[in-house]
Amino acid sequence: MSFIYKNPLSSTQIGGENSVQREDNFGTNFSVLQVGGYMEVYYLNDLDFTVVGTGNIQFSGNTIPINYNKRTLAFLPDTLTLNSDNISSGRRRLGMLVYVHETELTYQYTIDNFESLWSAASGGTVQSDFGSSVSTNGAGGTPFINAWLDSSIEGVSGVTRANARWRIFYGTDITVTGGTYTNGTAIFTNSTGGTFNVTGFTTGSTSYTSWEATGDNQTPAVPIDVVDTFTLKFTGAITSGGAGIVTDSAISANEMTIGLINNGGSPTDKTFYRGDGEWQTPTDTKLTGGTYNNSTGIVQLKNSDSSTVTLTGFTTGATEDTFVTGITYNQLSKTLTLGLNDGVDFNATGFAAEVTGGTYSGGSITLNNNDGTTSQVTGLEILTHIGLVNDTNVSINGTTIDSVNTTTYKGAFFDYVINDGTNYRAGTVQSVWSATQIQFNDSSTVDIGTTTNFSWGMTLSGGNALLQANILGGTWDIRIIKHII
């Protein structure tokens, strides 16, 4: 059977928000009006708000609802009611954080242009000390209400961070997740989906630095300027060994003879032959690309000559907040260990022994612990004003069944069941008294058989209210539970 998450429910419930006076210097609990703050849900769809039917929408499937009234007739307006802080409605509050178990992420509720929407809706707003209502009758009311009805979630159904109501909350744990390099600029992405640029890297040209050659067949010699997009052609005799072009043997400090290797040589076609007889690789390299490894925090920049430049020291981390991955408990040391996803465990100590059972006697409770020790709770007493059982057999008319101190209490209720073995009745005797008078009423079930031989009476005597049995015949088993006020 699949797991179903439901709104929490308890036997004790409140009928509205609790608050304090604005001038008081104490609070109620976390956040304001028991609204907003931090909470946890199981599924992403628990962040949604669903409109079911018309009128004031109260749907148990809405985990974090707003106070929204959907029109019942076409000519009536829709209405949204805000709490007295004017930034919350129902159980939603701007800025609240919700952890979702399904994605193991925390989301924050936000409306970016809230103030401008509020100002535009002011014509259809009714305000008081205890809240404000905005309707679709006034100008700007519809966009303001639609903003609260929107439950879009970052990363769900194509929703981006820029237009989401529920945004992933990263806190300060924002890390680099990747990066690229192009033309002197490194572009890094972070865990929020944003980017930042690092500039100032040295870039290279697309060709060698321009240089000059001197023509041998011209008088006087005319310099030849070799620059980008210029092609300089050389001719010469190929040696018999196929090793290259025969070059001028008269090499001086002011001359440079170019020779390209044909086959069988070691230099590549990107080398040139200097006037001092050395093969040289051009030093004017450039960056051609780069990568970033999030797990190691290392940037690798690639150069045009196939070499690499390594940059280290970047902060690494997961793309979400630190979370618990497992829990263990050591019974001997009383230590609770929480395993965290960052590898750093959290230990909590000082736990008390576990209670395994207990007994009650004479107003004391004895608790048995699993380590062999015991603990006692003393000073307990039965609260007689809540309920006290009286069980007796009576056959004499006018017998006093129970009494209540009239100084301490002002009224009593006696729940009873009577029978003589054949005839049965149940009911409640209600009573109230003053210093000099007492009144009572017997409200009972229909008889099984007939109980006309038994009736109740009450009288005042010596500072007590007496409950008496009036018996015309037979022996009656009387059981009562007394409630005194």
For each residue, the residues with C-beta under 8 A, 3 or more apart:
1:
2:
3: 42
4:
5: 41 42 43 46 63
6: 9 60
7: 60 63
8:
9: 6
10: 13
11:
12:
13: 10
14: 17 18 34
15:
16:
17: 14 33 34 35 83
18: 14 28 33 34
19: 28 32 33 84
20: 24 26 27 28
21: 24
22:
23:
24: 20 21
25:
26: 20
27: 20
28: 18 19 20 33 34
29: 34
30: 37 38
31: 34 35 36 37 38 93 96
32: 19 35 36 85 88 93
33: 17 18 19 28 83 84 85 88
34: 14 17 18 28 29 31
35: 17 31 32 83 88 90 91 92 93 96
36: 31 32 88 91 92 93 94 95 96
37: 30 31 93 96 97
38: 30 31 96 97 98 99
39: 64 96 97 98 99
40: 98 99 100 101
41: 5 46 47 63 64 98 99 100 101
42: 3 5 46 100 101 102
43: 5 46 100 101 102
44: 47 100 102 103 153 156
45: 48
46: 5 41 42 43 63 64 100
47: 41 44 63 64 98 100 107 151 153 166
48: 45 62 151
49: 62 64 65 66 68 92 149 151
50: 59 61 62
51: 57 59 68 70 149
52: 57 59 61
53: 57 59 70
54: 70 71 72
55: 69 70 72
56: 67 68 69
57: 51 52 53 62 65 68 69 70
58: 65
59: 50 51 52 53 62 65
60: 6 7
61: 50 52
62: 48 49 50 57 59 65
63: 5 7 41 46 47
64: 39 41 46 47 49 90 91 92 98
65: 49 57 58 59 62 68 90 91 92
66: 49 80 89 90 91 92 148 149
67: 56 80 81 82 83 89 90
68: 49 51 56 57 65 78 79 80 81 89 90 145 148 149
69: 55 56 57 78 79 80 81
70: 51 53 54 55 57 78
71: 54 74 76 77 78
72: 54 55 76
73: 76
74: 71
75:
76: 71 72 73
77: 71 124 135 136 137 141
78: 68 69 70 71 135 136 142 145
79: 68 69 133 134 135 136 145
80: 66 67 68 69 89 133 134 135 144 145 148
81: 67 68 69 89 131 132 133
82: 67 85 86 87 88 89 131 132 133 134
83: 17 33 35 67 86 88 89 131
84: 19 33 128 129 130 131 132
85: 32 33 82 88 93
86: 82 83 118 127 132
87: 82 93 94 95 114
88: 32 33 35 36 82 83 85 92 93 94
89: 66 67 68 80 81 82 83 92 148
90: 35 64 65 66 67 68
91: 35 36 64 65 66
92: 35 36 49 64 65 66 88 89 96 109 148
93: 31 32 35 36 37 85 87 88 96 109
94: 36 87 88 109 110 111 114
95: 36 87 108 109 110
96: 31 35 36 37 38 39 92 93 108 109
97: 37 38 39 106 107 108 169
98: 38 39 40 41 47 64 106 107 108 109 166
99: 38 39 40 41 105 106
100: 40 41 42 43 44 46 47 103 104 105 106 107
101: 40 41 42 43 104
102: 42 43 44
103: 44 100
104: 100 101 320 323
105: 99 100 168 169 320 321
106: 97 98 99 100 168 169 321
107: 47 97 98 100 153 154 166 167 168 169
108: 95 96 97 98 166 167 168 169
109: 92 93 94 95 96 98 165 166
110: 94 95 165 167
111: 94 114 117 147 148 165
112:
113: 116 117
114: 87 94 111 117 118 147
115: 118 119
116: 113 119 120
117: 111 113 114 120 121 140 143 144 147
118: 86 114 115 121 122 125 144
119: 115 116 122 140
120: 116 117 139 140 143 144
121: 117 118 124 125 134 138 139 140 141 143 144
122: 118 119 125 138 140
123: 138 139 140 141
124: 77 121 134 135 136 137 138 139 140 141
125: 118 121 122 132 133 134 138 141
126: 132 133
127: 86 131 132
128: 84 131 132
129: 84
130: 84
131: 81 82 83 84 127 128
132: 81 82 84 86 125 126 127 128
133: 79 80 81 82 125 126
134: 79 80 82 121 124 125 138 141 144 145
135: 77 78 79 80 124 138 141
136: 77 78 79 124 141 142 145
137: 77 124 141
138: 121 122 123 124 125 134 135 141
139: 120 121 123 124
140: 117 119 120 121 122 123 124 143 144
141: 77 121 123 124 125 134 135 136 137 138 144 145
142: 78 136 145 146
143: 117 120 121 140 146 147
144: 80 117 118 120 121 134 140 141 147 148
145: 68 78 79 80 134 136 141 142 148 149
146: 142 143 149 150
147: 111 114 117 143 144 150 165
148: 66 68 80 89 92 111 144 145
149: 49 51 66 68 145 146
150: 146 147 165
151: 47 48 49 165 166
152: 156 157 159 163 164 165 166
153: 44 47 107 156 157 159 164 165 166
154: 107 159 160 161 164 166 167 168
155: 159 164 168
156: 44 152 153 159
157: 152 153
158:
159: 152 153 154 155 156 163 164
160: 154 163 164 193
161: 154 164 167 168 192 193
162:
163: 152 159 160
164: 152 153 154 155 159 160 161 167
165: 109 110 111 147 150 151 152 153
166: 47 98 107 108 109 151 152 153 154
167: 107 108 110 154 161 164
168: 105 106 107 108 154 155 161 192 320
169: 97 105 106 107 108 321
170: 173 174 191 192 320 321
171: 321
172:
173: 170 191 317 318 320 321 322
174: 170 190 191 192
175: 190 191 294 315 316 317 318 319
176: 179 188 189 190 292 294 297 314 315 316
177: 189 190 191 294 319
178: 188 189 292 294
179: 176 186 187 188 189 290 291 292 299
180: 186 187 289 290 291
181: 185 186 187 201 287 289 290 301 302
182: 185 187 289
183: 203
184: 199 200 201 202 203 287
185: 181 182 197 198 199 201
186: 179 180 181 197 198 199 201 290 299 301
187: 179 180 181 182 195 196 197
188: 176 178 179 195 196 197 198 292
189: 176 177 178 179 193 194 195
190: 174 175 176 177 193 194 195 196
191: 170 173 174 175 177 317 319 320
192: 161 168 170 174
193: 160 161 189 190
194: 189 190
195: 187 188 189 190
196: 187 188 190
197: 185 186 187 188
198: 185 186 188 201
199: 184 185 186
200: 184
201: 181 184 185 186 198 287 301
202: 184 287
203: 183 184 286 287
204: 284 285 286 287 304
205: 209 228 284 286
206: 228
207: 228
208: 211 282 284
209: 205 284
210: 225 226 227 228
211: 208 226
212: 223 224 225 226
213: 223 224 226 232 256
214: 221 222 223 224 255
215: 218 221 222 223 224
216: 221
217:
218: 215 221 222
219:
220:
221: 214 215 216 218
222: 214 215 218
223: 212 213 214 215
224: 212 213 214 215 232
225: 210 212 230
226: 210 211 212 213 230 232
227: 210 230
228: 205 206 207 210
229:
230: 225 226 227
231:
232: 213 224 226
233:
234: 245 258 260
235:
236: 245 246 247 259
237: 245 246
238: 242 244 245 246 262
239: 242 243 244 245 246
240:
241: 264
242: 238 239 262 263 264
243: 239 261 262 263 264 265
244: 238 239 259 260 261 262 265
245: 234 236 237 238 239 259 260 262
246: 236 237 238 239
247: 236 251 257 258 259 273
248: 251 255 257
249:
250: 255
251: 247 248 255 257 275 276 277
252: 255 275
253: 275 276
254: 275
255: 214 248 250 251 252 275
256: 213 272 273 274 275
257: 247 248 251 273 275
258: 234 247 272 273
259: 236 244 245 247 273
260: 234 244 245 269
261: 243 244 264 265 266 267 268 269
262: 238 242 243 244 245 265
263: 242 243
264: 241 242 243 261
265: 243 244 261 262
266: 261
267: 261 271 279
268: 261 271
269: 260 261
270: 281 282
271: 267 268 279 280 281
272: 256 258 279 280 282
273: 247 256 257 258 259 277 278 279 280
274: 256 277 278 279 280
275: 251 252 253 254 255 256 257
276: 251 253
277: 251 273 274
278: 273 274
279: 267 271 272 273 274
280: 271 272 273 274
281: 270 271 305
282: 208 270 272 285
283:
284: 204 205 208 209
285: 204 282 303 304 305 307
286: 203 204 205 303 304
287: 181 184 201 202 203 204 290 301 302 303 304 309
288: 302 303 304
289: 180 181 182 301 302
290: 179 180 181 186 287 299 300 301 302
291: 179 180 299 300
292: 176 178 179 188 298 299 300 314
293: 296 297 298 300
294: 175 176 177 178 297 316
295: 316
296: 293 316
297: 176 293 294 312 313 314 315 316
298: 292 293 310 311 312 314
299: 179 186 290 291 292 310 311 312 314
300: 290 291 292 293 308 309 310 311
301: 181 186 201 287 289 290 308 309 310 311
302: 181 287 288 289 290 306 307 308
303: 285 286 287 288 306 307 308 309
304: 204 285 286 287 288
305: 281 285
306: 302 303
307: 285 302 303
308: 300 301 302 303
309: 287 300 301 303
310: 298 299 300 301
311: 298 299 300 301 314
312: 297 298 299
313: 297
314: 176 292 297 298 299 311
315: 175 176 297
316: 175 176 294 295 296 297
317: 173 175 191 342
318: 173 175 322 341 342
319: 175 177 191
320: 104 105 168 170 173 191 323
321: 105 106 169 170 171 173
322: 173 318 340 341 342
323: 104 320 340 341
324: 327 338 339 340 341
325: 339 340 341
326: 338 339
327: 324 336 337 338 339
328: 336 337 339
329: 335 336 337 351
330: 333 334 335 337
331: 334
332:
333: 330 349
334: 330 331 349 350 351 352 353
335: 329 330 347 348 349 351
336: 327 328 329 347 348 349 351
337: 327 328 329 330 345 346 347 348
338: 324 326 327 345 346 347 348
339: 324 325 326 327 328 345
340: 322 323 324 325 343 344 345 346
341: 318 322 323 324 325
342: 317 318 322
343: 340
344: 340
345: 337 338 339 340
346: 337 338 340
347: 335 336 337 338
348: 335 336 337 338 351
349: 333 334 335 336
350: 334
351: 329 334 335 336 348
352: 334 369
353: 334 369 370 371 373
354: 369 370
355: 358 367 368 369 370 375
356: 368 369 370
357: 367 368
358: 355 365 366 367 368
359: 365 366
360: 364 365 366 380
361: 364 366
362:
363: 378 379 380 381
364: 360 361 376 377 378 379 380
365: 358 359 360 376 377 378 380
366: 358 359 360 361 374 375 376
367: 355 357 358 374 375 376 377
368: 355 356 357 358 374
369: 352 353 354 355 356 372 373 374 375
370: 353 354 355 356
371: 353
372: 369
373: 353 369
374: 366 367 368 369
375: 355 366 367 369
376: 364 365 366 367
377: 364 365 367 380
378: 363 364 365
379: 363 364
380: 360 363 364 365 377
381: 363
382: 388
383: 386
384: 387 388 482 484
385: 409 483 484 485
386: 383 483
387: 384 481 482 483
388: 382 384 481 482
389: 479 480 481
390: 401 402 478 479 480 481 482
391: 477 478 479
392: 401 477 478
393: 475 476 477 478
394: 399 401 469 471 475 476 478
395: 471 474 475 476
396: 399 471
397: 469 470 471 472
398: 457 468 469 470
399: 394 396 468 469 471
400: 403 466 467 468
401: 390 392 394 467 468 469 478 480
402: 390 414 466 467 480 482
403: 400 464 465 466 467
404: 409 412 464 465 467 482 484
405: 408 409 463 464
406: 409 410 433 435 460 463 464 465
407: 463
408: 405
409: 385 404 405 406 412 484 485
410: 406 432 433 485
411: 430 431 432 433 484 485
412: 404 409 431 465 467 482 483 484 485
413: 428 429 430 431 482 483 484 485
414: 402 428 429 431 467 480 481 482 483
415: 427 428 480 481 483
416: 426 427 428 429 478 479 480 481
417: 424 425 426 479
418: 424 425 426 451 454 476 477 478 479
419: 422 423 424 425 476 477
420: 423 451 453 454 474 475 476 477
421: 477
422: 419 449
423: 419 420 447 448 449 450 451 453
424: 417 418 419 447 448 449 451
425: 417 418 419 444 445 447 448 451 454
426: 416 417 418 444 445
427: 415 416 442 443 444 445
428: 413 414 415 416 442 443 444
429: 413 414 416 440 441 442 456 458 467
430: 411 413 440 441 443
431: 411 412 413 414 438 439 440 441 458 465 467
432: 410 411 438 439 440
433: 406 410 411 437 438 439 460 465
434: 437 438
435: 406
436: 460
437: 433 434 460
438: 431 432 433 434 458 459 460 465
439: 431 432 433
440: 429 430 431 432 456 458
441: 429 430 431
442: 427 428 429 455 456
443: 427 428 430
444: 425 426 427 428
445: 425 426 427
446:
447: 423 424 425 450 451
448: 423 424 425
449: 422 423 424
450: 423 447 453
451: 418 420 423 424 425 447 454
452: 472
453: 420 423 450 471 472 473 474
454: 418 420 425 451 469 470 471 472 474 476
455: 442 470
456: 429 440 442 467 468 469 470
457: 398 467 468 469 470
458: 429 431 438 440 465 466 467 468
459: 438 465 466 468
460: 406 433 436 437 438 464 465 466
461: 464 466
462:
463: 405 406 407
464: 403 404 405 406 460 461
465: 403 404 406 412 431 433 438 458 459 460
466: 400 402 403 458 459 460 461
467: 400 401 402 403 404 412 414 429 431 456 457 458 480
468: 398 399 400 401 456 457 458 459
469: 394 397 398 399 401 454 456 457 476 478
470: 397 398 454 455 456 457
471: 394 395 396 397 399 453 454 474 476
472: 397 452 453 454
473: 453
474: 395 420 453 454 471
475: 393 394 395 420
476: 393 394 395 418 419 420 454 469 471
477: 391 392 393 418 419 420 421
478: 390 391 392 393 394 401 416 418 469
479: 389 390 391 416 417 418
480: 389 390 401 402 414 415 416 467
481: 387 388 389 390 414 415 416
482: 384 387 388 390 402 404 412 413 414
483: 385 386 387 412 413 414 415
484: 384 385 404 409 411 412 413
485: 385 409 410 411 412 413
